Amino acid sequence: MTPFSLVYTLHVLAALTWVGGMFFAWMVLRPAAVAALDGPPRLKLWLNVFPRFFVWVWAAVVILPISGIGMIQLQFTGFETAPRYVQVMIGLYVVMVALFIRIQGLQLPELRRAVEAEQWADGAAALGRIRRLVGSNLIIGLLVVAIAAARPMF
């Protein structure tokens, strides 16, 4: 395995974990939870799901820039000579991380407080805000994947 293929593989696996996890949560787990669980148990489920998933997101948040910089150094001479699509992907990564930090730092503690206090309406509102942010992040993540897949066209 060449150094580039190792770095590229780590990069793809990290992106797949983060974006694929959001896709699964949004498209599969959320509708199943709505169909199978009433409000309080559903809120408790999400309160248990998010921290488990966020461990993997943090791993991706660390691996993606390290592997991305590695690929830039191995394939190009630096950031200034990297093609536009690479620069766009870097910018979108920053947006995704900002949204993720907002979810974990602001919205998840709000959900936790509401569930622990059994304030179900407040918990549902907090979960709704998380859902919208995750949906936005999923769209951005899918856009990044599409840009990466179409890179010869840029």
C-alpha positions as CSV (number, residue, x, y, z in Angstrom):
1,M,0.0,0.0,0.0
2,T,1.4,3.4,-1.0
3,P,1.5,6.3,1.5
4,F,-1.1,8.1,-0.5
5,S,-3.5,5.1,-0.7
6,L,-3.2,4.6,3.1
7,V,-4.0,8.3,3.8
8,Y,-6.8,8.3,1.2
9,T,-8.3,5.1,2.7
10,L,-8.3,6.7,6.2
11,H,-9.9,9.8,4.8
12,V,-12.7,7.9,3.0
13,L,-13.4,5.7,6.1
14,A,-13.7,8.8,8.3
15,A,-16.0,10.6,5.9
16,L,-18.0,7.4,5.4
17,T,-18.4,7.0,9.2
18,W,-19.6,10.6,9.7
19,V,-21.8,11.1,6.7
20,G,-23.1,7.5,6.7
21,G,-23.9,7.7,10.4
22,M,-25.9,10.8,9.8
23,F,-27.7,9.2,6.8
24,F,-28.6,6.2,8.9
25,A,-29.8,8.3,11.8
26,W,-31.9,10.6,9.6
27,M,-33.3,8.1,7.1
28,V,-33.6,4.9,9.1
29,L,-33.4,5.3,12.9
30,R,-35.5,8.5,13.2
31,P,-38.5,7.1,11.3
32,A,-38.3,3.8,13.1
33,A,-38.1,5.5,16.5
34,V,-41.1,7.7,15.7
35,A,-43.1,4.6,14.6
36,A,-42.1,2.4,17.6
37,L,-41.7,4.8,20.5
38,D,-43.8,7.4,22.3
39,G,-42.2,10.7,23.2
40,P,-40.4,10.1,26.5
41,P,-38.8,6.7,25.5
42,R,-37.9,8.2,22.1
43,L,-36.1,11.1,23.7
44,K,-34.3,8.7,26.0
45,L,-33.2,6.6,23.0
46,W,-31.7,9.7,21.3
47,L,-30.0,10.7,24.5
48,N,-28.2,7.4,24.4
49,V,-27.6,7.3,20.7
50,F,-25.9,10.7,20.3
51,P,-23.0,10.3,22.7
52,R,-22.2,6.9,21.2
53,F,-22.2,8.3,17.6
54,F,-20.4,11.4,18.6
55,V,-17.3,9.4,19.7
56,W,-17.0,8.3,16.1
57,V,-17.7,11.8,14.7
58,W,-14.9,13.2,16.9
59,A,-12.6,10.5,15.4
60,A,-13.6,11.6,11.9
61,V,-13.2,15.3,12.9
62,V,-9.6,14.5,13.8
63,I,-8.8,12.1,11.0
64,L,-10.2,14.1,8.1
65,P,-8.0,17.2,8.4
66,I,-4.9,15.1,9.1
67,S,-5.5,12.8,6.2
68,G,-6.6,15.7,4.0
69,I,-3.4,17.6,4.7
70,G,-1.5,14.4,4.0
71,M,-3.1,14.0,0.7
72,I,-2.5,17.6,-0.3
73,Q,1.2,17.2,0.6
74,L,1.5,14.0,-1.3
75,Q,-0.5,15.0,-4.4
76,F,0.1,18.7,-4.6
77,T,2.8,21.1,-3.4
78,G,0.6,22.7,-0.9
79,F,-2.8,24.4,-0.2
80,E,-2.1,27.2,-2.7
81,T,-1.7,24.8,-5.6
82,A,-4.6,22.5,-4.6
83,P,-7.5,22.5,-7.0
84,R,-10.6,24.6,-6.2
85,Y,-12.6,21.5,-5.3
86,V,-10.1,20.7,-2.5
87,Q,-10.5,24.2,-1.2
88,V,-14.3,24.0,-1.3
89,M,-14.2,20.7,0.5
90,I,-12.0,22.2,3.3
91,G,-14.5,25.1,3.6
92,L,-17.5,22.7,3.9
93,Y,-15.6,20.6,6.4
94,V,-15.2,23.7,8.6
95,V,-19.0,24.4,8.3
96,M,-19.8,20.8,9.2
97,V,-17.5,20.8,12.3
98,A,-19.1,24.1,13.4
99,L,-22.6,22.6,13.2
100,F,-21.5,19.4,15.0
101,I,-19.9,21.4,17.8
102,R,-23.1,23.4,18.1
103,I,-25.1,20.2,18.4
104,Q,-22.8,18.6,20.9
105,G,-22.0,21.8,22.9
106,L,-25.4,23.5,23.0
107,Q,-28.2,21.3,21.8
108,L,-27.3,17.9,23.4
109,P,-26.9,19.4,26.9
110,E,-30.3,21.1,26.5
111,L,-31.8,17.7,25.5
112,R,-30.2,16.0,28.5
113,R,-31.4,18.6,30.9
114,A,-35.0,18.4,29.6
115,V,-35.0,14.6,29.7
116,E,-33.5,14.4,33.2
117,A,-36.2,16.9,34.4
118,E,-38.9,15.0,32.5
119,Q,-39.8,18.2,30.6
120,W,-40.9,16.3,27.6
121,A,-42.0,19.3,25.5
122,D,-38.7,21.0,26.0
123,G,-36.9,17.8,25.2
124,A,-38.9,17.4,22.0
125,A,-38.1,21.0,21.0
126,A,-34.4,20.4,21.6
127,L,-34.5,17.2,19.6
128,G,-36.2,19.0,16.8
129,R,-33.4,21.6,16.7
130,I,-30.8,18.7,16.7
131,R,-32.7,17.0,13.9
132,R,-32.6,20.2,11.7
133,L,-28.9,20.7,12.3
134,V,-28.1,17.1,11.6
135,G,-30.2,17.3,8.4
136,S,-28.3,20.4,7.3
137,N,-25.0,18.7,8.1
138,L,-26.1,15.6,6.2
139,I,-26.9,17.7,3.1
140,I,-23.5,19.4,3.3
141,G,-21.7,16.0,3.9
142,L,-23.5,14.5,0.8
143,L,-22.4,17.6,-1.2
144,V,-18.8,17.0,-0.1
145,V,-19.0,13.4,-1.1
146,A,-20.5,14.4,-4.5
147,I,-17.7,16.9,-5.0
148,A,-15.1,14.3,-4.2
149,A,-16.7,11.8,-6.5
150,A,-16.9,14.3,-9.4
151,R,-13.4,15.8,-8.8
152,P,-12.0,15.1,-12.3
153,M,-14.8,17.4,-13.6
154,F,-13.5,20.4,-11.6
